[in-house]
Amino acid sequence: MNKSAKYKAVNLQLSGLMDRDVHWIANAANFCSLFADHFDFFWIGFYYKIDPSYLELGPFQGPAACTKIHKGKGVCGHVWQEGKAQIVPNVHRFPGHIACNEESKSEIVLPVFSNKKFWGVLDVDSQYFSYFDNEDLVGLQKALATFEKILS
């Protein structure tokens, strides 16, 4: 199955899996698990704004990760500051990259919103350079649109 077909299938399954009647943590955990089961991601998870100065680690799939990311720091903090998605083909060349795990080589980070206000980020890492492209961006944006509905 090609990448586009995988995103379509996973997004269809995700729309049936998200449940407004449970806490967002349960939904975020299922979100990460579903994508980890269908894609070769090294790490996928959420960082959410619990404090005005940093993002805190939320549900994820993959190796242990950094627990706090300050605004403007690393790819996640940069996405928070700029409010738009970022695809990084080589994280070692990203100024101020936070190396939670040296196996991570490329990354895509998307902002997450609740009621049009910044809520946090979805962070996805790969152990391969130049792994993510526009197809990933579009597929993950569709998935986040479904997730964001349970946040409001």
Secondary structure by P-SEA (a helix, b strand, c coil): ccaaaaaaaaaaaaaaaccccccaaaaaaaaaaaaaacccccbbbbbbcccccbbbbcccccccccccccccccaaaaaaaacbbbbbccccccccccccccccccbbbbbbbccccccbbbbbbbcccccccaaaaaaaaaaaaaaaaaac
